[in-house]
Amino acid sequence: MNKKLKVTLLCSLFILLLFFLVLWLRFVAFIIDYEGPFAKQDIMISPLYLGYIITLISLPIAYLLGMGRSKKSKYRIWGIAIMLLFSLPLAYSIGITYSLIVGSPWATMLLFYVFPVIFIVGLILLLVGVFKKGVLSQ
């Protein structure tokens, strides 16, 4: 892939990701403290979908950042991406979706079980990337 195209794609995806992250964080701030200046409930998209959108935007970002690098670097990039970008929004959306399917608001607590699992998967990938033996050059 052309380097200029890759940089253009990464920049546009980062801007889109920041836009959706701000919306999602505004709603999370509303849940925590509904009188804060940053907290707003009047966002234009459901927070249920924001977690999935953030995850879907983060996938190509992590892929493009890892393209053309060694396996060790790819493990580190994917580990950090899973821990920081995927785990919480995806766990939140999975919990909300499950509670809508079941019909009980207490089923949202599933996110407290899903989040650590996804986070630990990312941590394992990061640790594999850090401690993996590099290829010996001869």
C-alpha positions in Angstrom: 0.0 0.0 0.0 1.2 3.5 -0.8 2.6 5.3 2.2 0.6 8.5 1.4 -2.6 6.6 1.1 -1.9 4.8 4.4 -1.3 8.1 6.2 -4.4 9.6 4.7 -6.5 6.6 5.8 -5.1 6.6 9.3 -5.7 10.3 9.8 -9.3 10.1 8.6 -9.9 7.1 10.7 -8.4 8.7 13.8 -10.5 11.8 13.4 -13.6 9.6 13.0 -12.6 7.6 16.0 -12.1 10.7 18.2 -15.5 12.0 17.1 -17.3 8.8 18.3 -15.1 8.5 21.4 -16.1 12.0 22.5 -19.8 11.2 22.0 -19.4 7.9 23.9 -17.5 9.6 26.8 -20.1 12.4 27.0 -22.8 9.7 27.6 -20.7 7.9 30.1 -20.1 11.1 31.9 -23.8 11.7 32.0 -24.3 8.3 33.7 -21.7 9.1 36.3 -22.6 12.8 37.0 -25.6 14.1 35.1 -25.1 17.7 36.1 -21.5 18.0 34.8 -20.6 20.5 32.0 -19.3 17.7 29.7 -22.2 15.2 30.4 -24.9 15.3 27.7 -27.6 12.8 27.0 -28.8 14.5 23.8 -26.4 12.8 21.5 -27.6 11.9 18.0 -26.8 8.2 18.2 -27.6 5.5 20.7 -24.7 4.7 23.1 -25.5 1.0 22.3 -24.2 1.4 18.8 -21.3 3.7 19.7 -19.4 0.9 21.2 -19.7 -1.2 18.1 -18.9 1.7 15.9 -15.8 2.5 17.9 -14.7 -1.1 17.7 -15.3 -1.3 13.9 -13.3 2.0 13.4 -10.5 0.8 15.6 -10.0 -2.5 13.7 -8.7 -0.9 10.5 -6.6 1.5 12.5 -4.8 -1.4 14.3 -4.5 -3.3 11.0 -2.9 -0.3 9.2 -0.6 0.5 12.1 0.7 -3.1 12.1 1.0 -3.5 8.3 4.6 -4.1 7.2 5.9 -4.6 10.7 7.4 -7.7 12.4 5.2 -10.2 14.3 6.6 -8.9 17.6 5.4 -5.3 16.7 2.1 -6.6 15.5 1.5 -8.4 18.8 2.3 -5.2 20.7 0.0 -3.0 18.5 -2.9 -5.4 18.7 -2.5 -5.8 22.4 -2.6 -2.1 23.1 -5.5 -1.6 20.6 -7.5 -4.4 22.3 -6.8 -3.1 25.8 -7.5 0.6 25.1 -9.8 0.8 22.2 -11.8 -2.4 22.1 -12.3 -3.7 25.6 -14.5 -1.1 27.3 -16.7 0.1 24.4 -17.3 -3.4 23.2 -18.0 -4.8 26.7 -20.5 -1.9 27.3 -22.3 -2.6 24.0 -22.4 -6.3 24.6 -23.8 -5.8 28.0 -26.5 -3.4 26.8 -27.4 -5.7 23.9 -27.7 -8.7 26.2 -29.9 -6.7 28.6 -32.2 -5.7 25.8 -32.5 -9.3 24.6 -33.2 -10.6 28.1 -35.4 -7.7 29.1 -33.7 -7.1 32.4 -31.6 -4.0 33.2 -29.6 -6.0 35.6 -28.3 -8.1 32.8 -26.1 -5.1 31.8 -23.8 -6.3 34.6 -22.5 -8.8 32.0 -20.1 -6.0 31.0 -18.2 -6.5 34.3 -17.5 -10.0 33.2 -16.8 -9.3 29.5 -14.5 -6.3 30.1 -11.8 -8.2 32.1 -11.8 -11.1 29.6 -11.2 -8.8 26.6 -8.7 -6.7 28.5 -6.7 -9.8 29.6 -6.6 -11.1 26.0 -5.1 -7.7 25.0 -2.7 -7.8 27.9 -1.6 -11.3 26.9 -1.0 -10.2 23.3 1.0 -7.2 24.5 3.1 -9.4 26.8 3.8 -11.9 24.0 4.9 -9.0 21.8 7.2 -7.7 24.6 8.8 -10.9 25.6 8.8 -12.8 22.3 12.3 -13.7 21.1 13.3 -11.7 18.1 14.7 -13.3 14.9 18.5 -13.7 15.2 20.3 -12.0 12.4 23.4 -13.9 11.1 
